[in-house]
Amino acid sequence: MNRKQFLILVIALVVLGSAGLALFWQDIAAYRASGARIGAKLLPDFRIAEVTEMRLKDAQDEVTLVNKGDRWVVQERGGYPANFQEVSGLMVKLIELKVTQAETVGAGLFPRVELVEPGKSEAKEGVGTLLEFKDKNGKTLASLILGKKVLKKDPLNPLPSARDGVPAGRYIRISGSEDRVVVVSDPLNAAEAKPGRWLAKDFFKVERVKTLTVGPEGAPGWKIARDVEWGQWKLAGGGDVNASAAVSAVNALANISFADVAVKREESEKPTVAVAETFDNLTYRVMLARRKGADEYYLNFDISGEPPRKRAPEKDEKPQERERRDKDFAESLKRLEERIAAEKALSKWTYVVQKSAVEALLKDRADMTARKERK
């Protein structure tokens, strides 16, 4: 290489270096101007204590969660209690999230990363989820459009659903800048606009069942009973009980769950009524009415009766044993009374349950009768 060629090479390197340095500082300036620097917090000025309303909206659903002082409620479900852990969990996650990628994206590319604001377009493709927070005066504290989830390949994950990758992040457009798009390292799976997703799922729980009677309202059905709590079930009216079916029916009442709360009740079939009497002197009456054309049931319930206030002493009970058992009984009674009060507060609502949750209660008498093996 002669001297002339060497000088040309040096000049070229200086020019390229200057251009690269200019682009670098341009990017830094852009990040500083947007507040979306890599490693910076997504919402640096967000204060959970100021939030009294959280709203989520997508192309199909919308939910508004409101802080009533002592509890959060779901506005679209008639003020039904919201799951506080889910509400607070999402907000805590947002204040901790940091930007992993920041870029400028034109509005024409929003559909590709699902960042079109819901309600601003008739199209449902490419629409994101609006997440908005307000204070007690209705002032917007933060507003985001949650877009497409970022998938990450995981060759060690054997699940078929992980073939194309597992959710590892999400595109987000921050309100106030039409082209400011960032990526965070959390898919924010909990941020759904379905009202049923945010309901507190505490429900009634029938325990220590003594008798269970099930049948269409106003018509005969079947009844099972047992003399002691851990005794064998017997089928009223004769015949050997199908032990497996009996246990499944009782367990269904002890572990029942609901999918949603019905604000407006649609047309339904004639209800099936399950009445459970317990060894705690409580009676649960559960009505199940199938929604026409759906594998879902409307559920209503009520509770009556009072648990015993005194413990029956055991034979030849020693003073120390009596004192310990009385204490245990008093603690158990207190927990039971608190549970009954909470369950009665929930009994004013109509619930939507999946068929699978109550299928064991919908058996007829033939299903509850043991089948004898043919010789």
C-alpha positions in Angstrom: 0.0 0.0 0.0 1.5 3.4 -1.0 1.2 6.6 0.9 -1.7 7.9 -1.2 -3.8 4.8 -0.7 -3.1 4.9 3.0 -4.3 8.5 3.3 -7.5 7.6 1.4 -8.2 4.7 3.8 -7.6 6.9 6.9 -10.0 9.6 5.5 -12.6 7.0 4.8 -12.4 5.6 8.3 -12.7 9.1 9.8 -15.8 9.8 7.7 -17.4 6.5 8.6 -16.6 6.9 12.3 -18.0 10.4 12.3 -21.2 9.2 10.7 -21.5 6.3 13.2 -20.9 8.6 16.1 -23.5 11.0 14.8 -26.1 8.2 14.5 -25.2 7.0 18.0 -25.8 10.4 19.6 -29.0 10.8 17.5 -30.3 7.5 19.0 -29.3 8.6 22.5 -31.1 11.9 22.0 -34.2 10.2 20.7 -34.3 7.9 23.7 -33.8 10.8 26.1 -36.5 12.7 24.4 -39.0 9.9 24.5 -38.1 8.8 28.0 -37.9 5.2 26.7 -34.2 4.5 27.2 -33.2 0.8 27.3 -33.1 -0.2 31.0 -35.3 2.7 32.1 -38.6 2.0 33.9 -41.6 1.8 31.7 -43.7 4.1 33.9 -41.3 6.0 36.1 -43.9 8.4 37.6 -46.7 5.9 38.2 -48.0 5.8 41.7 -50.2 2.9 42.8 -51.6 4.8 45.8 -53.2 7.4 43.5 -55.1 4.8 41.3 -58.9 4.4 41.9 -59.9 3.0 38.5 -58.3 0.6 36.1 -59.8 0.0 32.6 -59.0 -2.5 30.0 -60.5 -2.6 26.5 -59.8 -4.7 23.4 -61.6 -5.4 20.2 -64.3 -7.5 21.8 -64.4 -6.9 25.6 -64.1 -4.1 28.2 -63.8 -4.2 31.9 -63.6 -1.4 34.5 -62.2 -2.1 38.0 -63.1 0.5 40.6 -61.6 1.1 44.1 -64.5 1.5 46.6 -62.2 2.2 49.5 -62.5 -1.1 51.3 -62.5 -3.3 48.2 -62.1 -3.3 44.4 -65.2 -4.2 42.3 -65.9 -5.1 38.7 -68.2 -2.4 37.3 -69.5 -4.5 34.4 -70.6 -7.2 36.8 -72.9 -5.0 39.0 -70.2 -4.2 41.5 -69.2 -7.8 42.2 -65.9 -8.0 44.3 -62.7 -8.1 42.2 -59.7 -10.2 42.9 -57.5 -7.8 44.8 -54.4 -9.9 44.3 -54.8 -9.8 40.5 -55.4 -6.1 40.4 -52.5 -5.1 42.7 -50.3 -7.7 41.1 -50.6 -6.2 37.6 -50.0 -2.7 38.9 -46.9 -3.7 40.9 -45.6 -5.5 37.9 -46.0 -2.3 35.8 -44.0 -0.1 38.1 -41.2 -2.6 38.1 -41.1 -3.2 34.3 -38.1 -1.9 32.4 -37.7 -1.2 28.7 -35.6 -3.8 26.8 -36.1 -2.3 23.3 -37.2 1.1 22.1 -37.9 2.1 18.5 -39.9 4.4 16.3 -42.8 2.7 14.5 -45.1 4.4 12.0 -48.9 4.1 12.4 -49.0 2.0 9.3 -47.1 -0.7 11.0 -49.2 -0.8 14.2 -51.4 -3.7 13.0 -48.3 -5.9 12.5 -47.5 -5.6 16.2 -51.1 -5.4 17.4 -50.9 -1.8 18.6 -54.0 -0.3 17.0 -56.0 1.4 19.7 -59.4 -0.3 20.3 -62.4 1.7 19.1 -60.3 3.7 16.7 -60.7 1.2 13.9 -63.6 -1.0 12.7 -61.1 -3.8 12.0 -60.5 -6.3 14.7 -57.2 -7.6 13.3 -54.1 -5.9 14.8 -56.0 -4.3 17.7 -54.3 -4.2 21.0 -55.5 -3.9 24.6 -56.0 -0.5 26.1 -54.8 -0.3 29.7 -55.7 2.9 31.5 -55.4 4.2 35.1 -57.3 7.1 36.6 -57.3 8.9 40.0 -60.3 9.8 42.2 -60.8 13.0 40.1 -61.0 11.1 36.8 -57.5 12.3 35.7 -55.6 9.8 33.6 -52.4 8.7 35.4 -51.2 6.3 32.7 -52.4 5.0 29.4 -50.9 2.2 27.4 -51.7 0.0 24.4 -50.5 -3.5 25.0 -49.7 -5.2 21.7 -48.3 -8.4 20.3 -46.5 -10.8 22.6 -42.9 -11.5 21.9 -42.2 -15.2 21.6 -38.9 -16.8 22.6 -37.8 -20.2 21.4 -37.2 -22.8 24.1 -35.9 -26.1 22.7 -36.1 -27.7 26.1 -39.8 -27.1 26.5 -41.6 -30.3 25.4 -45.2 -28.8 25.3 -46.7 -28.7 21.8 -47.8 -25.1 22.5 -44.2 -24.1 22.8 -43.3 -25.2 19.3 -43.4 -21.6 18.0 -41.9 -20.2 21.2 -43.2 -19.2 24.7 -44.3 -15.6 25.6 -41.4 -13.7 26.9 -42.2 -10.1 26.3 -44.7 -7.6 24.8 -44.8 -4.6 22.5 -46.3 -1.5 24.2 -47.3 1.9 22.8 -47.2 4.6 25.4 -50.0 7.3 25.3 -48.8 10.8 24.3 -46.5 9.7 21.5 -48.1 8.2 18.4 -44.9 6.5 17.2 -43.2 5.6 20.5 -43.0 1.8 20.8 -41.1 -0.2 23.4 -40.7 -3.8 24.3 -40.7 -5.1 27.8 -39.5 -8.5 29.1 -42.9 -9.6 30.5 -45.9 -10.8 28.3 -48.4 -9.3 30.9 -50.7 -12.3 30.5 -53.0 -11.1 33.2 -53.9 -8.0 31.3 -57.2 -9.2 29.8 -60.3 -7.2 29.1 -62.7 -10.0 30.0 -64.8 -9.0 33.1 -64.9 -12.6 34.4 -61.2 -12.8 34.5 -61.1 -10.2 37.3 -63.8 -11.6 39.6 -62.8 -12.7 43.2 -63.3 -16.5 43.0 -64.2 -17.1 46.7 -67.3 -19.3 46.7 -69.4 -21.4 49.0 -68.1 -24.7 50.1 -70.4 -27.5 51.4 -68.5 -29.6 54.0 -69.4 -32.5 56.3 -72.5 -33.5 54.3 -75.0 -35.7 56.1 -77.7 -36.0 53.4 -77.9 -34.9 49.8 -81.1 -34.7 47.8 -81.1 -33.9 44.1 -83.8 -33.7 41.5 -85.8 -31.5 39.2 -87.7 -28.7 41.0 -91.0 -30.0 42.2 -90.3 -33.6 41.1 -88.8 -36.7 42.8 -85.1 -37.4 42.3 -82.6 -39.3 44.5 -81.3 -39.0 48.0 -78.2 -40.3 49.7 -77.5 -40.2 53.5 -75.0 -41.4 56.1 -75.3 -41.8 59.8 -71.8 -40.6 60.7 -69.4 -38.3 59.0 -67.1 -41.0 57.7 -69.8 -43.6 57.2 -70.9 -45.4 54.1 -73.5 -43.7 51.9 -76.9 -45.2 51.6 -79.5 -44.7 48.8 -82.9 -43.7 50.1 -85.8 -45.8 48.8 -83.8 -49.0 48.5 -81.1 -50.3 46.2 -77.3 -50.3 46.6 -75.7 -46.9 46.1 -73.1 -46.3 43.5 -70.3 -45.3 45.9 -68.2 -43.6 43.3 -71.1 -41.5 42.0 -72.1 -40.5 45.6 -68.6 -39.4 46.5 -68.3 -37.4 43.2 -71.6 -35.6 43.9 -70.5 -34.6 47.4 -67.1 -33.6 46.3 -68.6 -31.4 43.6 -70.3 -29.3 46.3 -67.1 -29.1 48.3 -65.0 -27.9 45.3 -67.4 -26.0 43.2 -66.2 -23.0 41.2 -67.8 -20.5 38.8 -66.7 -19.0 35.5 -68.6 -15.7 35.6 -71.4 -13.7 37.3 -74.6 -13.2 35.3 -75.9 -9.6 35.3 -78.6 -10.3 32.8 -80.1 -13.8 32.9 -80.9 -15.4 29.5 -83.5 -18.1 28.9 -82.8 -21.3 30.7 -84.2 -24.8 31.2 -86.1 -26.0 34.2 -83.7 -26.1 37.2 -82.3 -29.0 39.1 -82.3 -28.5 42.8 -79.6 -30.0 45.2 -80.3 -29.8 48.9 -77.4 -30.7 51.2 -77.8 -31.0 55.0 -74.6 -31.0 57.0 -73.4 -32.3 60.4 -73.0 -28.6 61.3 -76.9 -28.2 61.2 -76.6 -26.1 58.0 -78.7 -26.6 54.9 -77.4 -25.5 51.4 -80.0 -25.2 48.6 -78.4 -25.0 45.2 -80.4 -24.4 42.0 -78.9 -25.3 38.6 -80.6 -24.2 35.4 -79.0 -24.9 32.0 -78.7 -22.0 29.6 -80.5 -22.9 26.4 -78.0 -23.8 23.7 -75.0 -23.8 25.9 -73.0 -26.2 28.2 -73.2 -23.6 31.0 -75.6 -23.5 34.0 -77.0 -20.6 36.0 -76.4 -21.3 39.7 -78.2 -19.7 42.7 -77.8 -20.8 46.3 -78.9 -20.0 49.8 -77.9 -21.2 53.3 -80.0 -21.7 56.3 -79.6 -23.1 59.8 -77.2 -22.4 62.7 -74.2 -24.4 63.8 -74.3 -25.8 67.4 -72.9 -23.4 70.0 -71.9 -26.1 72.5 -69.8 -29.2 72.2 -71.1 -32.5 73.4 -68.6 -33.8 75.9 -67.2 -37.3 75.3 -67.5 -40.1 77.8 -64.9 -40.2 80.6 -63.4 -37.0 79.5 -60.6 -35.7 81.7 -60.5 -32.0 82.7 -57.4 -31.2 80.6 -58.9 -32.9 77.6 -62.1 -31.0 78.1 -60.3 -27.7 78.2 -58.3 -28.4 75.1 -61.3 -29.7 73.2 -63.5 -26.8 74.2 -60.8 -24.4 73.0 -60.5 -26.2 69.6 -64.3 -26.2 69.3 -64.5 -22.5 70.0 -61.9 -21.8 67.3 -63.5 -24.0 64.8 -66.9 -22.4 65.5 -65.5 -18.9 64.9 -64.0 -19.9 61.6 -67.2 -21.6 60.5 -69.3 -18.5 61.4 -67.0 -16.3 59.5 -67.2 -18.6 56.5 -71.0 -18.7 56.7 -71.2 -14.9 56.8 -69.0 -14.6 53.8 -71.0 -17.2 51.9 -74.3 -15.6 52.7 -73.0 -12.3 51.3 -72.3 -14.1 48.0 -75.7 -15.8 47.8 -77.5 -12.7 46.3 -75.8 -13.2 42.9 -76.5 -15.5 40.0 -73.4 -17.4 38.8 -72.4 -19.0 35.6 -70.7 -22.4 36.0 -69.4 -24.8 33.4 -71.1 -28.1 33.0 -68.0 -30.0 34.1 -68.1 -28.3 37.5 -71.6 -29.6 38.3 -71.9 -32.7 36.1 -71.7 -35.0 39.1 -74.8 -33.4 40.6 -76.9 -33.9 37.5 -77.0 -37.7 37.6 -80.4 -39.5 37.7 -81.4 -42.2 40.1 -80.2 -45.0 37.8 -76.7 -43.5 37.8 -76.7 -43.3 41.6 -77.6 -47.0 41.9 -74.9 -49.6 41.9 -75.1 -52.0 38.9 -74.8 -55.7 39.9 -72.4 -57.8 37.8 -74.0 -60.3 35.6 -73.2 -63.9 36.4 
